[in-house]
C-alpha cells in the first residue's frame, strides 16, 4: 500500500474513532428505532450520520459558520448579487489541492420565488489561459442530501467532496470550475429551483470581476442528482436568466419524470433493484421543506414511516441510502392514506418534473440500459418530447448496468464533448439512440 493510501485509510479510521469517542451512544444500536421491519427488509440499526463526523473536523459546517448568514436586506438584492466572498483551501482527504478557490455567497430564489442565500465555489487552476476568456464548467455534484454539511462549499474545504476526481480533467486543461450549492442551505433537493440557484451562481461568478471570468463561455455538467440540477438549469435559463449565456450541457442519470419514478421506487423490488427504495425517503424529507403541507409525513405515513423521515433530516447520500434501502415507502403508508399516490404529492412531483420547458442550448444526455435507480422507462418520454419540440439534443442509451457504473461510463464522452464545444467547435448533429432494452418483459428495474 502506498503512503497516500495508508494515510487516507488512517484518516477514515481516525474520523470514525473521533465520532464514536465523541458520542459513545452512536457505537451501539438504538433498539427503539426503527421499531419493526418485515423480515425481508433492511435490518440495520440506526446509523451515525455524516454531519456527526463533519462536526468533529476543524472546518466549521455551514450551520455553525456565520459566513452563510442571510443579510438583513436579502429581499432587496437582485438574484445573483454577491453578499460576501472568501478565499478558501480546496482539499482531498486533508491534502491541499494546488488551485485557487473562492467562495461567493449570493442571492437566489426558492421554488416559490422567495429570496434565499446560497453559496458557490469557483476553482481556478494555475494554468495560464491565453487568447480567449478562460472557459468555465458549472459542475453540479449529486449532493442528494438533507444536511448543509454535505454541500460542496463545505466538503471541498473538508476534503470529502465525493466527485473531486471528475474535476481534474477539466482543471488540467486550464478550465475554471463553478461548484454551486444548488439545493440551498436547507437542502430542498430535486425541485426546479435548483436551476435558479445554478443560474444565479453563474451571475455571481460573472459579477466578481476579480475572477476574470466575466466573459467566459460556460458549460454545464452533472449526473444523477447533479444531472437534475443541470437539466433544471438548461430548462429554466431562457425564462429565468436570459442574460446568462450557456454554450452546452452534458448530463445523465436524470430522474426526468418524477411521478413515474415514484411509481417505480415505491414498490418492493428484488435483488439489487430493491435499493431504489431509498430515493423516496430523502425526496419526502427534502421536498417537504418547500411543500410542507403537501408532503406532510404525519398525513401520509404511519408512525414507523414518520420515524424514518425524522431520521433522514440530517444525512448525506451514503447513510440515506443505507437507511432507506429495501424499505419501500409503500409499506409505511398511514391508514387510509394513498401515500405518495396522494393527489397533492403527485401534483408536486409533476410540477418539478422535466419536459415542461424545452432547453435552447446544445444537450448531451445519457442513461443506462439498466439503471436500478433511474430506469429508462422514466427517461424516454421526456427525451421524445424534447425531440418532437426540436431541441438541440444528443441522447444515447449506455449498454451497461447499474447507476454508478453508468455514471463512470458516461463521463469521458461528456468531458470530450463539453471541452470541444467550449473550445469553439461545433456541437455536432442531433441524434437519439434510444434502442429498447433487450431485457425480458417484467425484468426488475424496467
N, C-alpha and C positions, 0 to 999 in steps of 0.2 A: 504494500500500500504506500502511495506517495505521501510526502509530508503534508501536502494540501488535503488529501483525503483523510489522513489521520486527524488533521486539525479540524476539518469540517465535522467528522464524527464526534470529536471531542466537544465541539460547540453544541451539537444536538443533545448529547448526553448531559452536558452541563446545564442546558436550558431545562431539560426535563427534571433534573435534580433540584434546580432552583425552584421550579414550580411546586414540586412535592414538598420540599422543605418549607416553602413559604405558606403552603396550605396543606397540611397533612391529610385533611379530610378528603382531598382530591385523590389521594393514593388508594382510597378504599371505595368500593361500590356503595352507592347510596340506595339502600333497599326500598325506600319509599317511592323511588322514581325509576322507571315507569312502573306502575303497579302490576299489570299483567299484559302479556302479549301472546298471540297464538303461537303454538309450538313451532310452526314453520317460519316464524319471522325472527328478525334480529333480536338477540338476547343480550346485547352489550349493556353493561351498566352505564349510568350517566357518565359522560366523558368530560375530561377537562376541556376548556375552550382555549383557543389560540390567544385571545386577549389576556388570559391569565398569565401566559408566558410572556407576551409583549410587555406587560406591566412590570416585569422583572428586568427589562432591558434599560440601558441608560438613555435611550431616545424616547421622550415622552409620547404617549399615544395621543391622537387628536382630542379625545375627550378630556385630556389633562393638560393640553397645550393652549395657552391663551392666544397664540398666534392665529388660531382658527376662529376666534370670536367674531360674531357679527358686529359691524359698526352700527351706531345708533341711526345713521342716515341711510341704511341699506336700501329702503324702498325708493329713495330719491335718485339712486345711481342708475345709470343705463346698463343694460346687460353687456357684459364684457369689460366693465370698468374694473380696474385693478384697485383692490382695497389695501393690500400691503404685500411686500415681497421679502424674500430672504434667500441667501445663498446657502446651500446645504451640501453635505457629502453623500454621494451615492455609494452604497456598499454591497458586497456579495458575501454573505456569511461572515460579516465583520471586516472583510478586506476592502479597503477603499478602492473604488474604481476610478481610474485617471481620466475623468471627464468633468466638465463644468456643469453644475446643476443649480438651477434657480427655481424657486417655487413662487407661484403667484396665487394669492387669494383673490377671488373675483366674484362679481355679482352675476347671478343667473336666475332662472325661474324653475319652479317645480311644475308638476303636471297640471296644476290648477292656475298656472301663470302668476303665482305668488313669489315674491322675491326671496332668494336664498343666496348664501355664500358657500362656495366650494373652492377647491384648490386644484392646481395643475403643476406638474414638474416638467420643466423644459431642460433637456440634456443636450449639450453641445460638445462634440469631441474636439480634441486639439488639432485635428487635421485641417489644414487650410483649404478653403473653397474659393476658387478663382474663376472669374469670367461671367458669373451669374449669381443671383441670390442663392444662398445655401438651401437645398430642399429640406422639407420637414415631413416626417411621418408622424401622424397623430395615432398613437398606439393605444388602443382600448383593451386593457387587460380583462380577462374573465374574472372580475372581482367576486361576483356571486356570493356575497357575504352580508351579514346583518350587523356588523360592528365596524365602526370607523377605523379601528386599529388595523383592519385588513386592507384599507385603501392604499393605493400606490404611493401617495405623498408620505405615508408613514413607512411602508415596507421597503421602499427604495432606500430610506435612511437606515432602517433597522437591519438591512441585508437579507430580507426574507421575501423580496419580490419574486414570485414564483416563475415568471416568464422572462427573467432578465437575459437568459441565454439567447432569446429570439431578437433582442435589441442589437446584438453585436454586429450582425451582418449589414445593417444599415449604418451603424456608427462607424464601422471600418471603411465605409465608402465616403465618410465625411458628412452624412446626413445628420440633421438635428432630429430629436425625438420629443414629441409632446405627449405626456402621460397624464391624462386628466382623472380626477376622482369623479367619474361621471355618474355615480349613484348618490353623490352628495354626502354630507356629513352624517346623514341619518340612514344611509344605505337603503334606498327605497326599491331599487332593483327592477329591471326589465320593463319599466314604464317609458313612455315616449319622451319624457323629459330628459332621458339620457342623451338624446340628440341635442336638446337645448344646452345642456352642460358642456358637451364636447364643442359645439359651435361657439359658445361664449368663452371657452378656454382658448380657442384659436383667436378670437377677438382680443382677449387679454394678452396673448403672446405677441400679436402684432402691435398692440398698444405699448408694449415695453420696447422702446427703440434701442435700449442698450443691448438687447439680444441680437440685433442685426438681422431679424427675420421678418421684418415688416412687409417685404416684397417677395417672400419665399413662396414657391409652389408647394402645395400641400397634398399629401396622400393619406388615406385612412386605412387602418388595418385592425382586425380583431377576429377572434374565433370564439364560438360558443357564446357565453355571456358578453365577451368583448365584441363578438360579431353582431350581437343585438345592438350594442351601443353604437357600433359603426353603421349599421343599416338604418337605425333611427336617425343618425346624423345625416346620412345621404337622403332620406325621405324628407326630413324637416328643413334642409338647407334653403330651398327655394322660397319658402314662405316665412320661415323664422329668421333667417340670416342671409338674405341675398347678397349682402356685402362681403360674405366670406366665400372666396373662390377656392374650390377644391378640384383638383385635376383628376382624381380617380379614387376608388375604394376597392379593397380586396378583403374578403371575409369568408367565413364558413361556419358550419355547425350552428346556424341561427334558428332559434325557436320561432319560426315565422308565423305560424298560426296557433295562437295560444289556446283557443277553445279545443282545437284538435289535439294539442299536446296535453291538455287537461284530460281529455278522454283517454289518451294513451297511458299517462303516468298515474292516473287514479286507480287503475285496476291492477290486481296482482299479476305478476309475470314470472315465469320460471327462470332459473339459472341467472346468468349474468344480466339478462334483460331486467330482472327484478330490481336492480339498483336504481332504475329510473324512478322508483317511488319517491326518492328523496327530494326531487326537484320542486314538488308542490309545497313541501313544508317551508322552505325559505321564501317561496313565492307568496304564500299566505301571510307569512310573518312580515316580509319587507313591503310588499304591495299594500298590506293592511295599514301601513303607516301613512299612506296617501289616500287610502279608501277605507277608513276605519269602520264605517257603518256597513258597507257592502261586504267586507271581508272580516267581520267580527267573529273570532273563533268561538265566542260564547253562544252565538246564534247558530253556527254551522257545525260545531264539533262537540263530542261528548267530553267528559272530564279528562279522560286519558289523552285525547287529542289536544285539548287545551294545554295540558302539561307539556306536551311535546312542543307546541308553539311557544310557550313560555321559555322552555329550554333553548329554543332556537334564537332567542332575542339577541344574543351576543356571541356569534360564532363566525369563523371563516369557513370557506368551502369544504375543507377537508373534514372537520368534525361534523359539519352539517350533513355531509354525505354519509358518514359512518352512523350518525344518529338516525337518519331517515331511510337508509337502505332497507328494503324489504318490509317497509311499514306503509303499505298503500293507504292513502288518506281516506279512501272509501270505507275502510274498516273502522273509522273513528267518527262517523257522522253522528250528530245528535239525533235523538229520537224524533222522527217526523221531519228532519231536515233533509234537503237534497244535497247538502254539502257543496262541493264545487260545481254541481249542476244547478245550483240556485240561480234564478234569472239575473239577480243583481251581480253575482260573481261572473256569470257568462258575459254580461254587458261590459264589465270592467276589462275582462280578458280580450273581448272583441275590440274595444276602443284602443287597446295598446298593442294590437297585432299589426302586422305589416301588410302592405298592398293597398292601403288607403290613399297613399300618395305615391307618385312614380318618380324615382330619383332622376335627376337631369345630368348626371355625371357618369363616366365610364365605370362599369362594375365588373368584378371578377368574383364569382360566387361558387363555392364548392360544398358538397355534402357527401357523406359516406354512403356506400351501397347498403351497409348495415350498421347503423349507429344506434346503440341501445338507449341513448338519451334523446336524440333528435331524429326520429325515423323519417325517411324520405317522403312518406305519405303526408307529413305535416309541412313539407317544404314545397313540393311541386305545384300545388295550386297557386301559390304566390309567384313562383318562377314563371308559370304560364301567364299569369295576369300581367306581369312586367313585360313579357314577350309580346303579348297582344297589344299592349299600350305603346310599343315601340321603344322601350327602354334600351339604353346602350349596354346590353347585358351579355356577359360570357358566363354561362353556367355549365358545370360538369360534375358528374357523379364519380366519386373516387371508388375504385373497385377494391375497397378494403372494409374491414370490420372494426368496430369499437371506436368510441368517441375520441379518446386521446390519440390513438394511432392515426385517425383521420386528421386530427389537428396537425400532427407532425408531417404527414404526407402532403397536406395542402399548403404548408408554409413555404417551401422552396419556390413553387411556382408564383406564389403571391409576392415574395421578395423580388424575384426576377422581373415580374410584370410591373409592379409598382416602381421599381428602380428605373426601368426603361422609360415609363411614362413620365416620371419626374425629371428625367434627363432630356426630355423633349421628343421622344419617339412616339409614333402613333400607337394608340392602344390596341389596334388590330380589329379584325372583323368580329361581329357578334356571332354567338353560337349558343345552342342549347343541347348539351349531351346528357339527356335525361333518360337513358335506357332503363326499362323496367327491371326491377331487382329479380335476378334469376333464382328466386327462393320459393320454396313450396307455399302454396296457399295456406294462410293462417300461421306462418312461421313467426315465432315470438319477435316482437320488435318491428313488425312491418305494418 
